[in-house]
């Protein structure tokens, strides 16, 4: 390879390693998390709503948000387990 072509190739490789790989890993982890949801899990939606899963379907789930309130949300809208949020808050 000539010296003029080496720098752009290295730049692309570094960008891939530092920008694209972490994003790909994060997407795979989120997809696996959504696939492994089960009744009784306490979760947080992307909108910040906390609830407990009471019903699961292919694309949706029903969350019990407390005091008899239930919400039907898209599974993709579930961001994380509530226990993960509590653990990260206690680390600070």
N, C-alpha and C positions, 0 to 999 in steps of 0.2 A: 504494500500500500504506500502511496505517496504521503508525504507529510501534510499536504493540504486536505487530504481525505480522512486522515486519522483523527483529527480534532472533532469534526462533526459526528463521526461514528462513536467516539468516546462520550461526547456530550449526550447523544441519544441514549446510550447505554446507562449513563448515570441518571438521566431523567426517568428512564423506565424503572430502575431499581428504587429510586427514592420517591417517585410520585405515583406510578401506576401499580406496582406490586402491592403496596400497603392498601390501596383502594380496592383492588381485586380481592385481597384476603378479607377485608372488612365486609365486602358484599357476600362472600361465601359464608362467613360466620353468621351474618344476619339471616341469610336464606336458611341455613341449618337450624338456627334458633327458632324461626317461624315454623319450620317443618316439625320440630320436636315439642311444640306447645301441647299442653294437656289440661284437662279440667282441674281446677283448683290452683293453678299457677297465678301468682299475683304479678301483674304487669303494669307497665306505663306505656301509653300511646305516644306517638310523635307530637300530639297536641298537649301532652302533659297530664292526661286523665289517668288516674290510678284506679285499678279495679282488679277483680278476681274473675277468672274465666269460669263460666258456668255452662257454656255450650260451645262446641266447635263444629264447624262445617268446612267444606273445601276452601272457600274463599273468605268466609266471615267467621266471627265469633261473637258471643254475647258476654259482656262484662257486667258483673254486679258491682256498682260503684258505691254501694252502701245505702242503708235506710230504704231498701226496696227498689231503688233506681237501677234500671238495667239499660245498657246501651249496646246496639249492634254495630260493630265496627269491622272494617276490612282487616284481614290478618296482616296485610302488609303495613298497616298503620301501627302495629305493635312494635315498640322500639326496644324495650328491654324488660328484664325481670325487675320487679320492685326491690327485691333483696339486693340486686346489683347496685341499684341507686342508693340504697341505704348504706351498703358497704363503702361505696366511694365517698359518701358524705362523712362517714366516720373517720376516714383516712385523713381528712383535711384538718 
